[in-house]
């Protein structure tokens, strides 16, 4: 470890260091898990992901975050993605799968990952499967968060997000301890630009059209677990834990 690393540790309390050490020891005994979360905007994936990530000792891979990180880091696929975006084109499925293949090699993904926001189409699911097969692994579970469209409007319009971590809050259903502040860091929360009723209708139409075949694709593999997301978050969490056990 560098001197800068030691100096950083000096600012961490002994209690926090011990807690992290115990967490890492516990993680060593965890089985590997590779999980896909599927669901419409506002279904609760963002609320459940942090606890699921902690309990399974896996990393959380959100497509948009991975894409931005790869471009910023200048990785091989990040450069390809940047070239595509700079030219006004779409980032191809091959590039996105390549970015995922880079991300899953990170140390925090040693025990597996939660993949959120991908795949959205059957060809993407097939390319993802081919990539993982080359690494000698496969998807273990696909959690399908089901909730009526009409319930999502209220959820979406009241949603606030801590952008750096992806932690999600809601003014009514899951408010932060301090209004407008992340519970963990105290940093400001933000609203996504498309978190409104008009945008939601278009997003739901696209979701149902694209993702329904993906759900059928994974159902035939026996890996699909339906989550009734129209429940209090504690009951949803119980369903999630049972599904990944």
BELJO-V307499 format. One record per pair of residues at least 24 apart in sequence whose ideal C-beta (glycine too) atoms are under 7 Angstrom apart, sorted by sequence separation. I is the first residue (numbers start at 0). GAP is how many residues later the second one is. D is the distance in whole Angstrom. If there is no record, write none. Layout:
((I GAP D) (I GAP D))
This chain:
((66 24 7) (32 25 6) (76 25 6) (161 25 6) (29 26 6) (29 27 5) (74 27 5) (161 27 6) (162 27 5) (99 28 7) (160 28 6) (69 29 5) (159 29 4) (160 29 6) (26 30 4) (92 30 6) (96 30 5) (100 30 5) (159 30 7) (92 31 5) (96 31 6) (159 31 6) (160 31 7) (66 32 6) (69 32 7) (62 33 7) (65 33 5) (93 33 7) (65 34 7) (92 34 5) (96 34 5) (158 36 5) (65 37 5) (156 38 7) (60 39 7) (155 39 5) (156 39 6) (156 40 6) (60 42 5) (152 44 5) (155 44 5) (58 47 7) (152 47 6) (151 48 6) (58 49 4) (58 50 4) (57 51 7) (60 52 5) (57 53 5) (60 53 7) (63 53 7) (56 54 5) (57 54 4) (58 54 5) (59 54 5) (60 54 5) (61 54 5) (62 54 4) (55 55 7) (57 55 5) (60 55 7) (61 55 5) (62 55 4) (148 55 5) (55 56 7) (57 56 6) (59 56 7) (173 59 6) (52 61 6) (51 62 6) (48 65 6) (48 67 6) (44 71 6) (143 71 6) (141 76 4) (36 77 6) (32 78 7) (33 78 5) (31 79 5) (32 79 4) (33 79 6) (34 79 5) (35 79 5) (36 79 5) (150 79 6) (31 80 5) (34 80 7) (143 80 6) (145 80 6) (29 81 5) (141 81 5) (143 81 7) (145 81 7) (140 82 6) (141 82 5) (142 82 5) (143 82 5) (144 82 5) (145 82 6) (146 82 4) (147 82 6) (139 83 7) (141 83 7) (143 83 6) (145 83 6) (146 83 5) (26 84 6) (138 84 6) (140 84 6) (142 84 5) (144 84 4) (120 89 5) (124 89 5) (119 90 5) (119 91 6) (121 91 5) (121 92 6) (124 92 5) (120 93 6) (119 94 7) (118 95 6) (121 95 5) (142 97 6) (44 100 6) (142 100 6) (43 101 6) (42 102 4) (140 102 6) (33 103 6) (35 103 6) (140 103 5) (37 104 6) (42 104 5) (61 104 6) (33 105 5) (34 105 6) (37 105 7) (38 105 7) (33 106 5) (34 106 5) (35 106 5) (36 106 5) (37 106 5) (38 106 3) (59 106 7) (32 107 5) (37 107 7) (39 107 7) (34 108 7) (36 108 7) (41 110 4) (40 111 7) (39 112 6) (41 113 4) (41 114 4) (40 115 6) (41 117 6) (48 117 7) (49 117 6) (45 120 6) (46 121 5) (45 122 3) (46 127 6) (40 159 6) (40 162 5) (39 164 6) (39 167 5) (37 173 6) (37 176 7) (37 177 6) (43 185 5) (42 186 5) (46 186 6) (50 186 6) (47 188 6) (51 188 6) (55 188 7) (43 189 7) (47 189 6) (38 190 6) (43 192 6) (47 192 5) (34 209 6) (32 211 6))
